[in-house]
Amino acid sequence: MKINKLLMIAALAVTVMGTTAGCGSSSKNNNNANTGATNNAGTNAGTNAGTNAGNNAAGGGGSKAITIKAKNFEFDQPEIRVKQGDKVTITLNNAEGFHGFAIPDYNVDIKENNGTATFTADKAGEHEFHCSVVCGAGHSKMVGKIIVE
């Protein structure tokens, strides 16, 4: 009888830990066709809190490397600006918790820490990005926009 109670308590504890681990999992399953290389060398250079680097020619068509830092429950950059035609590589760094980073208009969905996605910013205007891993009570606040000029 005591063994059954102990097993039930252990099973309940495992279930609770699994559901409250917060912000999803660190699964390596990233079904994004837009993922690029995972070599992150040089992505932390620049003047915007060390997160943006790249050759951003006036007419676009350059390259831009951006590292997004995610924590509960915000991204360090709620707004990102790039030029139309730029090749943009985004790296997601989970500083706290487990998060994803999605830009639906560009079919980008990074779901792993230090995962990357590369796309060409060919659609002018504002495009929403959001956390794509349910991460708790503040999940819906994890939004921002990428502005393609």
PyMOL commands that set and color helices and strands:
alter all, ss='L'
color gray80, all
select helices_A, chain A and resi 2-19+104-106+139-141
alter helices_A, ss='H'
color red, helices_A
select strands_A, chain A and resi 52-55+63-71+74-75+79-82+87-94+101-103+108-110+116-120+125-130+143-148
alter strands_A, ss='S'
color yellow, strands_A
deselect
rebuild
show_as cartoon
